Amino acid sequence: MYRKLLVPVDGSETSSLGLGEAIRLAKDQRATLRLLHVVHDFFVAGGHGAAAYTTQLRHDLRERGEAILNDAAGIARQQGLEVETKLMETPAGSVGAMIVEHATNWPADLVVLGTHGRRGVRRLVMGSDAEYVVRATPVPVLLVRGDRAPPKD
C-alpha cells in the first residue's frame, strides 16, 4: 500500500500527466499527496545591478512556484484528496537531488514523476531529473511519460 505519494510539479504538460496519475493512484490507495516544487534559480550574474536582478528573479520564481503548487493542489482537492504542498529552493544544485532528499526525509512511499522521455544525446546534453531520481532514491518511482513520442537522435 502506498500512503504517502510525492509528486514533483513544475507546471509542464508532463508534470500535469504525472499529477493525474498520482491522483488516480491516491484515490485508489487512500493516500496523501505531497506536491513539491523546486525553485531552481541558477543563472549567470554579473555587472552592475546584478544584485537587484537576483532579488527580483528569486521573488518571481518563488511566486510562480507557489502558483504552480496552488493550481495542482486545487486539482487534487477537487477529487477529494488530502494534499500538502512544499516549496524548496536550490540556487545551483540539482532539482533531482532536491526531490530525492525530500522523498527520503519525508519519507514518501512512492514518487510519481512526469518525464519527457528523452534519449541519447538530447538526454546527455539536457540532463534528466527523472533519471537522477530513479537512480538515486531509495523510494520506488513511477515515471509517467508525455503523450508525444521522443524525437529520434
Short mmCIF file of the C-alpha atoms (twelve columns), coordinates in Angstrom:
data_MODEL
# 
_entry.id   MODEL 
# 
loop_
_atom_site.group_PDB 
_atom_site.id 
_atom_site.type_symbol 
_atom_site.label_atom_id 
_atom_site.label_alt_id 
_atom_site.label_comp_id 
_atom_site.label_asym_id 
_atom_site.label_seq_id 
_atom_site.Cartn_x 
_atom_site.Cartn_y 
_atom_site.Cartn_z 
_atom_site.pdbx_PDB_model_num 
ATOM 1   C CA . MET A 1   0.000   0.000  0.000   1 
ATOM 2   C CA . TYR A 2   1.136   3.494  -0.829  1 
ATOM 3   C CA . ARG A 3   0.068   6.015  1.821   1 
ATOM 4   C CA . LYS A 4   2.337   8.961  1.025   1 
ATOM 5   C CA . LEU A 5   2.846   9.966  -2.610  1 
ATOM 6   C CA . LEU A 6   5.384   12.642 -3.513  1 
ATOM 7   C CA . VAL A 7   4.552   14.428 -6.749  1 
ATOM 8   C CA . PRO A 8   7.063   16.968 -8.101  1 
ATOM 9   C CA . VAL A 9   5.263   19.604 -10.191 1 
ATOM 10  C CA . ASP A 10  6.699   22.280 -12.443 1 
ATOM 11  C CA . GLY A 11  3.679   23.413 -14.446 1 
ATOM 12  C CA . SER A 12  4.647   21.470 -17.575 1 
ATOM 13  C CA . GLU A 13  2.412   19.142 -19.576 1 
ATOM 14  C CA . THR A 14  4.319   16.068 -18.384 1 
ATOM 15  C CA . SER A 15  4.113   17.275 -14.794 1 
ATOM 16  C CA . SER A 16  0.331   17.505 -15.202 1 
ATOM 17  C CA . LEU A 17  0.249   13.961 -16.560 1 
ATOM 18  C CA . GLY A 18  2.207   12.785 -13.518 1 
ATOM 19  C CA . LEU A 19  -0.207  14.626 -11.234 1 
ATOM 20  C CA . GLY A 20  -3.179  12.975 -12.943 1 
ATOM 21  C CA . GLU A 21  -1.695  9.521  -12.452 1 
ATOM 22  C CA . ALA A 22  -0.868  10.322 -8.824  1 
ATOM 23  C CA . ILE A 23  -4.443  11.460 -8.226  1 
ATOM 24  C CA . ARG A 24  -5.825  8.200  -9.627  1 
ATOM 25  C CA . LEU A 25  -3.408  6.184  -7.504  1 
ATOM 26  C CA . ALA A 26  -4.065  8.239  -4.354  1 
ATOM 27  C CA . LYS A 27  -7.814  7.759  -4.726  1 
ATOM 28  C CA . ASP A 28  -7.352  4.011  -5.135  1 
ATOM 29  C CA . GLN A 29  -4.898  3.711  -2.232  1 
ATOM 30  C CA . ARG A 30  -6.482  6.375  0.004   1 
ATOM 31  C CA . ALA A 31  -3.121  8.085  0.078   1 
ATOM 32  C CA . THR A 32  -1.971  11.598 0.898   1 
ATOM 33  C CA . LEU A 33  -0.351  13.626 -1.866  1 
ATOM 34  C CA . ARG A 34  2.550   15.933 -1.196  1 
ATOM 35  C CA . LEU A 35  3.151   18.236 -4.122  1 
ATOM 36  C CA . LEU A 36  6.713   19.505 -4.409  1 
ATOM 37  C CA . HIS A 37  8.005   22.392 -6.464  1 
ATOM 38  C CA . VAL A 38  11.721  23.143 -6.562  1 
ATOM 39  C CA . VAL A 39  12.733  26.711 -7.328  1 
ATOM 40  C CA . HIS A 40  15.917  26.476 -9.354  1 
ATOM 41  C CA . ASP A 41  17.329  29.928 -9.950  1 
ATOM 42  C CA . PHE A 42  20.693  29.091 -11.455 1 
ATOM 43  C CA . PHE A 43  21.821  31.877 -13.719 1 
ATOM 44  C CA . VAL A 44  24.921  33.824 -14.628 1 
ATOM 45  C CA . ALA A 45  25.027  37.071 -12.685 1 
ATOM 46  C CA . GLY A 46  27.455  39.869 -13.155 1 
ATOM 47  C CA . GLY A 47  27.809  43.503 -13.886 1 
ATOM 48  C CA . HIS A 48  26.174  46.475 -12.314 1 
ATOM 49  C CA . GLY A 49  22.677  45.922 -10.930 1 
ATOM 50  C CA . ALA A 50  23.001  42.125 -10.730 1 
ATOM 51  C CA . ALA A 51  22.027  42.050 -7.039  1 
ATOM 52  C CA . ALA A 52  18.706  43.798 -7.682  1 
ATOM 53  C CA . TYR A 53  18.015  41.478 -10.627 1 
ATOM 54  C CA . THR A 54  18.836  38.447 -8.470  1 
ATOM 55  C CA . THR A 55  16.493  39.507 -5.677  1 
ATOM 56  C CA . GLN A 56  13.613  40.164 -8.069  1 
ATOM 57  C CA . LEU A 57  14.226  36.939 -10.004 1 
ATOM 58  C CA . ARG A 58  14.144  34.828 -6.838  1 
ATOM 59  C CA . HIS A 59  10.959  36.568 -5.721  1 
ATOM 60  C CA . ASP A 60  9.331   35.957 -9.116  1 
ATOM 61  C CA . LEU A 61  10.403  32.297 -9.164  1 
ATOM 62  C CA . ARG A 62  9.009   31.722 -5.667  1 
ATOM 63  C CA . GLU A 63  5.704   33.355 -6.631  1 
ATOM 64  C CA . ARG A 64  5.467   31.231 -9.770  1 
ATOM 65  C CA . GLY A 65  6.281   28.107 -7.755  1 
ATOM 66  C CA . GLU A 66  3.547   28.884 -5.236  1 
ATOM 67  C CA . ALA A 67  1.057   29.421 -8.080  1 
ATOM 68  C CA . ILE A 68  2.017   26.066 -9.636  1 
ATOM 69  C CA . LEU A 69  1.579   24.338 -6.271  1 
ATOM 70  C CA . ASN A 70  -1.757  26.039 -5.593  1 
ATOM 71  C CA . ASP A 71  -3.117  25.123 -9.030  1 
ATOM 72  C CA . ALA A 72  -2.035  21.484 -8.679  1 
ATOM 73  C CA . ALA A 73  -3.381  21.269 -5.123  1 
ATOM 74  C CA . GLY A 74  -6.727  22.646 -6.280  1 
ATOM 75  C CA . ILE A 75  -6.994  19.958 -8.954  1 
ATOM 76  C CA . ALA A 76  -6.270  17.210 -6.413  1 
ATOM 77  C CA . ARG A 77  -8.603  18.655 -3.776  1 
ATOM 78  C CA . GLN A 78  -11.444 18.740 -6.314  1 
ATOM 79  C CA . GLN A 79  -11.033 14.960 -6.411  1 
ATOM 80  C CA . GLY A 80  -11.495 14.782 -2.628  1 
ATOM 81  C CA . LEU A 81  -7.860  14.125 -1.785  1 
ATOM 82  C CA . GLU A 82  -5.792  15.253 1.163   1 
ATOM 83  C CA . VAL A 83  -2.996  17.418 -0.258  1 
ATOM 84  C CA . GLU A 84  0.106   19.006 1.207   1 
ATOM 85  C CA . THR A 85  2.440   21.366 -0.656  1 
ATOM 86  C CA . LYS A 86  6.142   22.062 -0.264  1 
ATOM 87  C CA . LEU A 87  8.295   24.692 -1.958  1 
ATOM 88  C CA . MET A 88  12.051  24.081 -1.894  1 
ATOM 89  C CA . GLU A 89  14.890  26.151 -3.324  1 
ATOM 90  C CA . THR A 90  18.252  25.282 -4.806  1 
ATOM 91  C CA . PRO A 91  20.297  28.129 -6.300  1 
ATOM 92  C CA . ALA A 92  22.772  25.988 -8.205  1 
ATOM 93  C CA . GLY A 93  22.117  22.413 -7.166  1 
ATOM 94  C CA . SER A 94  20.243  19.664 -8.896  1 
ATOM 95  C CA . VAL A 95  16.454  19.636 -8.888  1 
ATOM 96  C CA . GLY A 96  16.647  15.850 -8.953  1 
ATOM 97  C CA . ALA A 97  18.803  15.838 -5.823  1 
ATOM 98  C CA . MET A 98  16.248  18.000 -4.019  1 
ATOM 99  C CA . ILE A 99  13.465  15.599 -4.998  1 
ATOM 100 C CA . VAL A 100 15.483  12.623 -3.730  1 
ATOM 101 C CA . GLU A 101 16.310  14.422 -0.477  1 
ATOM 102 C CA . HIS A 102 12.677  15.256 0.178   1 
ATOM 103 C CA . ALA A 103 11.400  11.799 -0.804  1 
ATOM 104 C CA . THR A 104 13.854  10.249 1.629   1 
ATOM 105 C CA . ASN A 105 13.338  12.666 4.524   1 
ATOM 106 C CA . TRP A 106 9.541   12.962 4.401   1 
ATOM 107 C CA . PRO A 107 9.508   9.824  3.848   1 
ATOM 108 C CA . ALA A 108 7.471   9.087  0.722   1 
ATOM 109 C CA . ASP A 109 6.196   5.625  -0.146  1 
ATOM 110 C CA . LEU A 110 6.266   6.432  -3.870  1 
ATOM 111 C CA . VAL A 111 7.436   9.269  -6.112  1 
ATOM 112 C CA . VAL A 112 5.214   9.932  -9.136  1 
ATOM 113 C CA . LEU A 113 7.106   11.924 -11.728 1 
ATOM 114 C CA . GLY A 114 6.344   13.098 -15.245 1 
ATOM 115 C CA . THR A 115 9.146   12.690 -17.757 1 
ATOM 116 C CA . HIS A 116 9.849   13.882 -21.255 1 
ATOM 117 C CA . GLY A 117 11.345  10.531 -22.243 1 
ATOM 118 C CA . ARG A 118 14.478  11.983 -23.828 1 
ATOM 119 C CA . ARG A 119 17.066  9.569  -25.146 1 
ATOM 120 C CA . GLY A 120 20.585  9.564  -26.487 1 
ATOM 121 C CA . VAL A 121 22.474  12.818 -26.960 1 
ATOM 122 C CA . ARG A 122 19.488  15.041 -26.045 1 
ATOM 123 C CA . ARG A 123 19.297  13.347 -22.636 1 
ATOM 124 C CA . LEU A 124 23.019  13.763 -22.042 1 
ATOM 125 C CA . VAL A 125 23.078  17.426 -23.066 1 
ATOM 126 C CA . MET A 126 19.882  18.473 -21.294 1 
ATOM 127 C CA . GLY A 127 20.198  16.201 -18.275 1 
ATOM 128 C CA . SER A 128 17.335  14.365 -16.708 1 
ATOM 129 C CA . ASP A 129 15.943  14.998 -13.258 1 
ATOM 130 C CA . ALA A 130 13.711  11.950 -13.643 1 
ATOM 131 C CA . GLU A 131 16.675  9.731  -14.439 1 
ATOM 132 C CA . TYR A 132 18.577  11.098 -11.456 1 
ATOM 133 C CA . VAL A 133 15.624  10.415 -9.154  1 
ATOM 134 C CA . VAL A 134 15.295  6.845  -10.433 1 
ATOM 135 C CA . ARG A 135 18.997  6.176  -9.947  1 
ATOM 136 C CA . ALA A 136 19.467  7.909  -6.591  1 
ATOM 137 C CA . THR A 137 16.348  7.476  -4.474  1 
ATOM 138 C CA . PRO A 138 15.674  4.505  -2.217  1 
ATOM 139 C CA . VAL A 139 11.951  5.211  -2.718  1 
ATOM 140 C CA . PRO A 140 10.027  3.475  -5.541  1 
ATOM 141 C CA . VAL A 141 9.395   5.752  -8.534  1 
ATOM 142 C CA . LEU A 142 6.541   5.748  -11.031 1 
ATOM 143 C CA . LEU A 143 7.516   7.565  -14.237 1 
ATOM 144 C CA . VAL A 144 4.718   8.943  -16.393 1 
ATOM 145 C CA . ARG A 145 5.771   9.713  -19.951 1 
ATOM 146 C CA . GLY A 146 4.363   12.503 -22.031 1 
ATOM 147 C CA . ASP A 147 1.934   11.683 -24.829 1 
ATOM 148 C CA . ARG A 148 4.375   12.533 -27.564 1 
ATOM 149 C CA . ALA A 149 6.989   10.052 -28.693 1 
ATOM 150 C CA . PRO A 150 10.551  11.199 -28.010 1 
ATOM 151 C CA . PRO A 151 12.393  12.614 -31.024 1 
ATOM 152 C CA . LYS A 152 14.880  10.340 -32.737 1 
ATOM 153 C CA . ASP A 153 18.529  11.304 -32.198 1 
# 
